[in-house]
């Protein structure tokens, strides 16, 4: 049993003293958001005169009112509650307060005593430039206050990968005017990572996510593997966000790692707000990968990995129309039309691959979609992160997709549909789900896919100084009339984390994962700790057998996640797992020390039309 990854940055940053010398319990850092802000009526008034949806939100997620203290702020809010009562005032001034990573916080901007190492961290950090913050806003001086744009601007600031948290408040001034105050806190953008399995391979990476305060990102990584013919590997990437205030980002990446090579470019603009009219993406890359390849022909001699090389082009554009006048406290309706073109050309592949596997076929796909979406956001914390403000979408989206595939073997039309929704359920928690269906047509339906998923998490409950939350995820995937050899598996994120077996395959799959998280009050130099227990179950079978009657695979275990939100490193995760019924020739990890990317909830904004994934 070998550790898969050890992060040198973890040790370095603990020693470096991320925050102030006060080792306070982090649940008490926040100010009470339940008190009247002085700007009109209190949003959290739960009297009988308040709308039902406001009374419901007051009790969401989190702390039951009877045990709530002024320091407990884990209640879902509407993002723009601090500007209530000032809609329509003229913005006479916008003031930006930019905080360094360590010391003061969004909730307490006063300077605080720091260790000398914390002072060094702040001294070496270049604070995000003020014009970068202003370029993200959806309003300007001279505009009238629009609560929707205030709320979306605050959320967009928090979504920046070099900002830890953000807040926008408004102060009333005479003559129907107002001052807008923007408060942001940076993340320390530098990181050094090191990983090894203590035997044959290792890697070293360096990155900066906010070069000279302009939000530019660069990352470089090198790999060593003594078992490979090419001993060394290299990777580099760069990202430029929000070019010329357009909310268009540019990315480029390069990878030369043993059998794998890749060079790619991407321009991307999302529907970042319900007021966004146009979005799209342009992606170009050439890649070479080593794959495990199986050919049922008895004369075939397996050679693994088999090198596959291809060019890929992907482009889409969408136009969104806002329906009616949106308010921050109502779901925002949009109708969107999108078109997409994709092209994949293989330059190198096994001789018979196109006849056996869809993934190796040359193809050009043209798609279009019509989408109706309704979306707004809750503002809360301690869900997918470790205490920073999180924006949780709610609403729903429904779309229909149609198009045609020009395949090297045949041409065929495609039809699909997608629906998704997510809402807070009073006294239960947050429930979201999605269903997607798509199929090609050629002498009837063929090579279709059905995917259904449900995600749920409970309210946050108080146990002394601890907080706990339960997560449950269900997913069912079924291939429809697929005669090729592209089977479903349960490897890793597809079913059982830490498990791999190339021969465990099927045509339909049911996954159930349960996790109990305990947010601890432990606070060590800015690092926070979450303990968790998990259980993962996967049923995998063929068409002729019901899914419940199929073979069950499972894993159980415990783990710990460690994260400092003021640093750009991913969450460090120690996971101990037990696999009770693992088949022969499987690979699995009982103990794993790895990184975990912070998850984001499913949102309901319009997206590119796509073919429902077959795998």
N, C-alpha and C positions, 0 to 999 in steps of 0.2 A: 504494500500500500504506500504510494508516494503522494506527497502533497503536490497538487497540480500547479500551485502558484503561490509565491511569497512576495509581498510587496515591500520593497525597501523604503518606499515613500511613507509607509505607515510608521516605521520606526523613526525616520527623520522628522516627520511632522509632529509626532508626540514630543520628541525632544525639543523641537523648535518653539513650543509653547504657543498654541494657536490663539488663545484668547487671554483674557485678563487673569490676574492672580486669584480672582474670586472663583472658587469652585462651588458655585451655587447650584441648587437643584434647578434644572432648566424649565420645569413646569411653572416656575415662579418668575420667569423673565418677562412675561407678557402683561400688559396693562389690561384692566377690565374693560371689555368692549360692551358690556351690558348697561353701562351708565349713559345718561343722556349726553349727547355730544354738544348740545347747545345750538344745533342747527335744525330748528323745527322740531317736530314730534319725534320721540324716541322710536326708532325702527323696531325695537324689541318689546315695545308695549304689547303685552299679551292679554290685555283686557278684552271684554266681550265685544267692544267696538272695533277691534282690529280684524282685518280680513282673516279668514280661516287659514289661508296658506302662510300668512305671517305667523300666526299662533303655532302652526305646525313646525315651521322652520326654527322657532325659538327653542324647541325641544329636541332638535335634531342632534344627532350624532353624539350627543356626547355625554355631557355630565348631567345627571339628573338634577333638577333644581334644588332639591333638598340638601345635596352635599356639595353644591357649587360654592366656591369662594371667589373673592374678587380677583385672585390670581389665576383662576381657571378661565380660559378664553376659548375652550374647545367647543364652540357652538357655531353652527353654520350661519354665515352672514350673507347678505347681498353685498356685492363688492362696492357699490357706490353709496353706501349708507351715510358716509360722512359729508356728502354734498346734498342730502335731502333738504328741501326747502329753499334751495338756491338755483333751481332750474330757471334758466332765462336771464340770470344776471350776466353782465358783461365782464369778461376776464380782462382786468386792467394790467395784471402783472403775473408772470409765472416765475416762481423762485425755485431753484433746484438745490437741494442739499445732498451732497455725495459723501457717504461714509466709507472709511477704509474698512478692511475686513475685520479687524480686531479692536476690541474696546467697547465703544458705544454700539447701540443697536437701533433698529427701526423704531422700537417702542420707547427708547430712552437715548436720545441723541447727545446727551451731555458726555463730556470726556470722562473716562474712567481710568483708574490706575492699571497699568500694564506691567507685566514682567519685562525684563530687558529683551528677552527673545521676542515677545510680542511687539515691542517697539521696533526691533529689527525687521520683523515681518511687514509692519506698516511702512517703515522707511524705504524698503526695497520695492514696495508696490506702487505702481503708477495708477492713480485713480482714474476711473472712466471719465473721458472728456465730457464736459457739459453738453456740447452740441450733439454728441452721440445719444445722450438721454433725450434731448429735445426732439431729435429726429425720429424717435420711436413714438412720440405722442401723436394722437389723432386730433388734437386741437391746438390753437395758437392764441397768442395775445390778440385781443380785439374780438374774438369769437364770444358767443353767448354760451353759458354753461349747459352742456348736454350730458346728462347723467350716464347715458349709454356710452358715449365716447370717453368719459372719465373712467368708467369701470373697465372698458376694453383696454385703455391705455395702461392702467395699473396692472392688468393681467399680462399685457405684452411686455412690460418692463420685467415682470417676474419670470417670463419665459426666456429672457436673454441668458445665455449660457455662462455669462460672467457676472451676473447679478444674483445675490442670494435672496433678497427680498425687496419689496417696493411698496410704497404707500403714497396715496394722493389725498390731500385734504384741502378744504376751501375755507377761507376766512371772509366773512361779509365785510364790505366797505360801504361808505355812504354813496348815495346817488345811484343805487341799483348796480353797483360794481362788486367785484370779488377778487381776492388774491388766491391763486392756486399754488400750493406748496407741494413739490415733488421730493420725496425722500427715498433714496436708494442706498443699498449697501452692497459693496463689491465682494466677490469671492477672490481669494488669493489665487491667481491664475497659473502659477507655476506648479509643475508636478514632475517627479522622477519615479519611474516604476521599474521593478526588477522581478522576473519570474523564473522559476526553475523546477524541474522534477527531481533534482538531486542526482541524476544519472547521466542523461545524454543531451538534454537541451536546456537552453536558457535564453532569456530575452531582456533587453534594456531599452527603456523609452524615456523621452523627454518631451514636454509639451508646454505651450503657453497659450492660454485661451483669450487673452486680452492684451495683445502686444501694444505697448506704449499708450494704453488706455483707449485704443480705437476699436476694440472688439474683434480684431483680426485674430485668427487662430492658426497655429502651426504645431505639427507633431512629427517626431522622427523616432523610428524604432529599428533596432537591429536584433537578429535572431542567430543563434548558433545551435546546430544539432550534429553531434558526432556520428550519427547513424546515416546521415544523408550524404550523397555524393557531392552536392554543393554544400559545403560546411556552413556558409554564411547566408543570411537573408536580410533584406532591407525593406523599410516602408516609410513613406512620408505623405503627409496630407496638409492641406491648407483650406481655410474657409474665410470668406469675406461676407459678412451679413449686411443687409439693408443698404444696398448700393444706391447712392444718391437719393436717399430717403424714399426709395421705391418699395421697400420691404422685399426686394429680390436678393437672394443670397447666391453666391458663387462658391463652388467647391471643386477641388482637384485632388486626386489621390494617385499614388504610385505604390506598387507592391511587387517585390521580387523575392519570393520565399520558397526555396526548394522547387517543387513542381509547379507552384502557383505563381502566376504573373498577372498583373492587372495595371491598366492605366485608364483613368476615367475623368470626365468633366461633367459638371451639373450646374444648371441654373434653375432656381426654384422660387416660386411665390405661392404661398398658401392663401386660402380664404381665412385670413387672420382675424377678421371681424365680420359681423353680419352686414356691415356697411361696405365691405370690399366687393367691388364689381367684377374684377378680373383676377384670375389665378391661373397658374400653369407650371409646367416643368419641361426641361429639355435635358436629357441624359444621354451621353455617349461614352462607351467604354469598349476596350478590347481586353479579353481575359483568357488565360490559360489555367486550367485546373487539373488536378489528378483525381480521378474518380475510380471507385470500385465498380467493375463492370462484369455482368454475368450474361453469357450467351448460351441458350439451351442447346445449341448445336453440339453434339457429342465430340465433334472434331475440334472444337474450339479449345485452345490452351489458355487458361486464365493468366493474364499479365496485369497485376495490380500494383500501383495505380496505373490506369490508362490515361494518357494525356488527351485532353479535349481543349480546343482553341476556337474562339468565336468572337464576332463583333456584335454589339448590341446597340440599337437606337431606340429611344423611347421619348415621345413628346405628347403633351396634352395641353389643352387650354379650356377654361370654363368661364362662362358669363353668368353672374348671379343677379337676381332681381329681388330687392327687398319688398315685401308685401306689407303695406300699411306702415304706420309710424310705430317704431319700437321704443319701449321704455325699459329701463334697466330692471324693473321689477316684473316684467312680463316676458314670456317666451317670444323670441324674435323669429319671424317667418321669412324664409327665402325660397325662391324657385330658381333652379340652376340648370343650365344647358352646358354639356361638356362633350368634347370630341378628343379622340386619342388615336395615335398611330404607333405601333411597335414593330420592330424588324430584328430578327435574329438570324445571322448567317454563320454557319460552322466552317471553319477553315481546316479543322482537323478533328476526327472522331473515328471510332471503330467502324469497320466496313458495314456491318449490318445494323448499326445502332438506330437508324431512322425507322426501320420496320418493327423494332422491338420496343422502343421507348419514345414517348412523346417529347420528353425534355431534350432529345437530341435531333429534333426535326427542324429544318430550315422553315421559317414561317414569317409572314407579314400579317399583322392583325389591325383592323380598323374597327373602332368602337365609338359609340355615342351613348349618352345617358341623359335622362331627365330626373332631377332630384328635387324633392320637397323636404325642407328641414326646418325644425324649430329648436332653438337652443338658447340657453342662458347658463349662468354659472353660480354654483355655491362657492363660498370662500371659507376654508376650514384648514385643519392641519392634522398631523398624526394619522395619516392614511397610508400613502405610499412613500412618505418622507419622514424625517426625524424631528419635526417641530417647526419648519419653515411654513409660511403660508402656502396653501395649495388651492388651486382653482379646479373644482370638480364640475364638469358639465352635466346638465340635465336637459331633457327634451327627447326628440326623436328625429329619425331620418328615414326616408323611403325613396328608393330609386329603381328605375328599370333601365336595363342595358341591352343594347342590340348592336350587331356588327357582323363582320365577315372575316374569316381567316383564309388567307391564300397560302396553302401548305404545299410543300414540294411533292406530296403524294396525292393531294386532292384539295379542292376548295369547298368550304362549307360555312353556312351562316351560324351565328351564335345568339342566344337569348339568355338573359339572366335577370335576377331581381334581388334586391337587398333591403332589409329593414333592420333598424336598431333603435333602442330606446333605453333611457335610464332616468330613474326618479328616486327621491327619498320616500320611503314608506314609513309613516309615523309609527313610532315605538318599535320598529324592526331594524331599520338601517337603510342602506342604499343598494338598490337592485338595478342591474343593467343587463341587457341581452341583445343578441343579434341573430339573424337568420339570413342565409344567402343560398341561392340556388342558381345554377347555370348549366347549360348543355349546348353541345353542338348538334347540328342536324345533317345527317347523310344517310339516306335510306332509313329514316326514323331518327330517334334521338340516339346519341352516342357520346361517350366520354364526358358525362356530366358529373356534377359534384353538388352535394348538399352539406351545409355546415350550420350547426346550431350551437350557440354558446350562451351561458348564463353566468353572471358574475355577481357576487353579493358580499358585502361586509356589514358587520353589525355596528351599532352605536359604540362609542368608546365608553367603557365602564371604569369606575374608580375603585382601586383596591389599595387603600392607604395612600402612599406616595407613588404607586404604580398605576399605569393605565393599560387596559387590555382590550383587544379587538379581535374578532374572528373573521376569517376570509374563507369563502367557498367558491369554487369555480367548476363548472360543468361544461363539457364540450362533446358534441356528437358529430362525426364526419363520416360521410358515406359516398363512395364512388358509384356512379350510375352508368351501367353498360360500358364499362371500360375493359377492352379486350387486350390492351397492351400490358407491359410488365412494370408499369409505374404503380407500385403498391404503397399502401400506407404502412408506417412503422410507428414505434413508440419510443424511439431513441431520444433521450434528452428532453428538450422542451416540447417535443411532439407527444410525450406521454409520461415517462418516468425519468426525472432528472438524475444524472449520474449513471444511467444504464445505456448499454449499446449492444445490439445483436443484429447482424445483417440478415439473418434468416428468419427473424420474427416479423412476419408480414401479413397483411390482410386487406380486405376491401372496405370494411367499415370499422370504426373505432369509437369507443366511449371512454372519456377521461373524467375522473372526479378527483379534485385536489382540495384538501382541507388544511388550513393553517391557523394556529392560535398564536397571536403576537402579544408580547408583554413589553410595553415601553417602560424602561426602568428610569429611576431618578438619578442614575449614575452619570456623572459629568466629570470627565478627566481631560483637562487641557482642551476643551472644545469638542471632544469626542463623546458621542452618545451611543447608548447600547440598547439593542432590542433582542430579547430572547424569544425563541419561537419553537413550536413543535409542529410537525407536519405529517400528513398521510397522503400518499398518491396512489391512485388505482387506475388501471387501464385494462379495458376489454378489447381484444382485437380478433376479428374473425373474417370468414369469407361470406360470399353472398348467400350460400345455402343454409347458413346457421344463424339463428337469432343472436343479437349482440350479447344478451344476458347469458346465453348458453355458451358463449365463446370463452377462451382461456383468459383467466384473470392474472394480471401481473401487478405487483404492488411494492411499495417501499414505505418505511416509517422512520422517523428520526427526530432529532432536535438540532438546534443551531443557534448561532449568535451573529448579529449584524452590527457592524461598527461604522459610524460615519461622522464626519465633521462637515456641516453644510457650508462652512466658510472656505472649504478647500475643494478643488475640482476633481479629486480622486473619486472613483466609484466606491460604493459601499463595499467594505471588506466583510466577507462572509465565511464563517467556519461552520461546516455542515457535517453531522454524523448521521449516517443512514444505515438501515438494515433492510435487506432484500430477502424476503422469506421463500420465494418460489422462483428463483432465477433458473432458466433453462441452460443446458450445456453450451459451451463455447460463447458465453456472454462475457462482456467486459463491464465492470461496474466499480464505483468508488465508494467505499465505506466512509472514508474521511476525505473531505475536500476543503481546502482553503483557497478561496477564489475571489474575484471581484463580481459585484452584482450591479448592473445598471439600474438606477432608480426608475421604477415603472411609472407609466402615465395612464390615466383612465381613458376609456374609449370616449371619443367625442363625436358629435353629430353634425359637424360642419360638412359641406359638400366636398367630395373627393373625386379623384380621377376615375373614369369608368374602367373596370377591370374584369378579367375572366376569373371566376371563382377558383381559387387554387385547387389543384387536383390531389395534392398530397397532404 
